[in-house]
Amino acid sequence: MFRSLKKKKHVRVVVLLGIVLSLSLSLASSASAGPPVGKIYDCYSYNQLSGFDTYVQAVELKTRSVYLVASMRKGNHLSGRAAKGRYVVHGRNMTFPTGAYAIHHLKGIFKAAGKGYKPHAENELDNRFDLYENGLNFMTCYEH
């Protein structure tokens, strides 16, 4: 009798551990789907006259829900006055309910770095997010 009770308890513990592990893995994978926080992104927009990308501004993703926008960055810090706002990430999609990007009704799509990613290296494989206004991609922000 004691052996069967021990087996039942053991099975319950194993099942509970399995559920906890699967939940933690799903939360970790959903958290990693969005852009890294605590990073500054340099934003560029295509200039039709010159045919080149032009620097627009710097964005810092302070936390998983707060962003700051400034006209420039100096090293690893925003420079000048920064506008604060909130953002929400669902998978790769970003929405901006408050702040400077909410005024323009921007939507973002995060694109993770490629296989050969080297942090802070200037290459096309950087973490980035594209910003869209009325369905048009008008600005891309690359991780610094």
C-alpha positions in Angstrom: 0.0 0.0 0.0 2.8 2.5 0.9 4.5 1.6 -2.3 1.5 2.5 -4.4 1.0 5.8 -2.5 4.7 6.7 -3.1 4.3 5.9 -6.8 1.2 8.2 -7.1 3.0 11.0 -5.3 6.1 10.5 -7.5 3.9 10.6 -10.7 2.2 13.8 -9.5 5.6 15.5 -8.8 6.9 14.5 -12.2 3.8 15.8 -13.9 3.9 19.1 -12.0 7.6 19.5 -12.8 6.8 18.9 -16.4 4.1 21.5 -16.5 6.3 24.1 -14.7 9.2 23.4 -17.1 7.0 23.7 -20.2 5.5 26.9 -18.9 8.9 28.4 -18.2 10.2 27.4 -21.6 7.2 28.9 -23.4 7.6 32.1 -21.4 11.3 32.3 -22.2 10.7 31.7 -25.9 8.0 34.4 -26.0 10.2 36.8 -24.2 13.1 36.2 -26.6 10.8 36.8 -29.6 10.8 40.5 -28.9 13.7 43.0 -29.1 16.4 43.0 -26.5 15.8 45.6 -23.8 18.3 48.0 -22.3 19.6 48.6 -25.8 19.8 51.7 -27.9 18.7 51.5 -31.5 19.8 53.9 -34.3 17.0 54.7 -36.6 17.4 55.4 -40.3 15.0 56.4 -43.1 15.5 56.2 -46.9 16.1 59.6 -48.4 14.6 59.7 -51.9 16.7 62.7 -53.0 20.1 61.3 -52.1 19.3 57.6 -52.5 20.8 56.8 -49.2 19.6 56.0 -45.7 19.6 59.1 -43.4 20.0 59.0 -39.6 16.7 60.1 -38.0 16.9 59.5 -34.2 17.9 57.1 -31.4 15.5 54.8 -29.5 16.2 53.2 -26.2 14.1 50.2 -25.1 14.4 50.8 -21.3 12.3 47.9 -20.2 9.9 45.4 -21.8 7.3 48.1 -21.8 9.0 51.6 -21.8 10.9 53.3 -24.6 12.7 56.6 -25.0 13.2 58.6 -28.2 15.9 61.2 -28.6 17.3 63.1 -31.5 20.8 61.6 -31.1 22.9 59.3 -29.0 26.4 59.7 -27.6 28.1 56.4 -27.1 25.7 54.1 -25.2 23.5 56.9 -23.9 20.7 59.1 -25.5 21.7 62.7 -26.0 19.4 65.7 -25.5 15.8 65.6 -24.4 14.1 62.2 -24.6 10.4 61.6 -25.1 9.1 58.7 -23.0 6.4 56.2 -24.1 5.1 52.7 -23.7 5.2 49.8 -26.1 3.8 46.3 -26.2 5.3 43.3 -27.9 3.2 40.3 -29.2 5.6 37.8 -30.8 7.4 40.0 -33.3 4.8 42.7 -33.6 5.3 46.0 -31.6 2.6 48.5 -30.9 3.1 51.9 -29.2 0.1 52.9 -27.1 1.7 56.1 -25.7 4.6 58.5 -26.5 6.0 59.9 -29.7 5.3 56.8 -31.7 1.7 56.6 -30.6 1.1 60.1 -32.0 2.0 58.9 -35.5 0.2 55.5 -35.0 3.3 53.5 -35.7 3.6 49.8 -35.7 6.8 47.8 -35.5 8.0 44.4 -36.6 11.1 43.0 -34.8 13.7 41.1 -36.8 16.2 39.1 -34.8 19.9 39.2 -35.8 21.2 36.6 -38.3 23.3 33.6 -37.6 26.6 35.5 -37.8 25.5 38.2 -35.4 28.3 40.0 -33.4 27.0 42.5 -30.9 27.6 46.2 -31.8 29.2 45.3 -35.1 28.0 47.4 -38.0 26.5 44.9 -40.3 23.3 43.9 -41.9 22.7 41.1 -39.4 22.0 43.4 -36.4 18.8 43.1 -34.3 16.4 45.6 -35.7 12.8 46.6 -35.9 11.1 48.2 -38.9 8.5 50.9 -38.2 5.4 51.3 -40.3 3.0 54.1 -40.7 -0.2 53.4 -42.7 1.4 50.1 -43.9 4.5 51.8 -45.3 7.9 51.0 -43.9 9.5 54.4 -43.4 12.1 53.8 -40.7 14.4 51.0 -39.6 16.1 51.0 -36.1 19.3 48.9 -35.8 20.7 47.9 -32.4 23.8 49.9 -31.5 
